[in-house]
Amino acid sequence: MVARTAYLDGEPCWADVLAVDMDAAQAFYGGVLGWSFRAGDDAAGRYVMALRDGHAVAGISPPPPGPAQSPAWTLYLTSHDLDATARLVDRCAGKVVMGPLDVPGNGRMLFALDPTGAAFGVWEPGQHTGSALYGEAGALCWAELNSREPESADTFYRSLFDYEQRQIGDADQFDYTAWSLGGETLCGRLKMTDSWTGIAPYWMVYFAVDDADVAADRARRSGGQVQQAPFDSSYGRIAVLADPGGAVFSVLAP
């Protein structure tokens, strides 16, 4: 097991889930992904750190004040100059909806919408650099943007982080671009088809597991849903799951 202490600008570094029922969320993810938890105090907004083998790998957040929000996972991309990234978001037809703001003792963050409507976060590291594990069981291992406007999405994120973007396969059959920095593939973009009717564009987060079938069975028995049964891919066995609040994520057994 190798601990991560730094991430490149543009690299997925963290994810957290909005949960209406914090106790139910902890019970669910503890059972499915093997997490333990460290609760935050009122000053931290009751934000809970999810741990795998003592390493912080994700967060669980209670609903913020204001209008009700649907439970969902948020992916964070790294930036070592958050103010410059915020200006680029606005200049490139995105929208900063919160921040930049300080998270005392940890770093700085913002929330934004890309031009296709997908929400994402950006994290400027301080003491907290992101997930202390990556690609290990129970930790983030991949992320991809699901969008109906592939060209707009590719252009926007390339403008933010100078990604190298490569089409995978035949775009007419499966429109997918892999995004890289320095030759290392970090994340991807999938074009949503008619089968996604009624679903808004979003970032899908993937967590590594030892056995996707076992994870799917645990999700079902823990009050969640299996939205797509485990299936084989060239990268491993994948299942798409939802927690008891309805937040969707994927698991991957590499």
Secondary structure, 3 states (H helix, E strand, C coil): CCCCCCCCCCCEEEEEEECCCHHHHHHHHHHHHCCEEEECCHHHCCCEEEEECCEEEEEEECCCCCCCCCCCEEEEEECCCHHHHHHHHHHCCCEEEEEEEEECCCEEEEEEECCCCCEEEEEEECCCCCCCCCCCECCEEEEEEEECCHHHHHHHHHHHHCCEEEEECCCCCCCEEEEEECCEEEEEEEECCHHHCCCCCEEEEEEECCCHHHHHHHHHHCCCEEEEEEEEECCEEEEEEECCCCCEEEEEEC
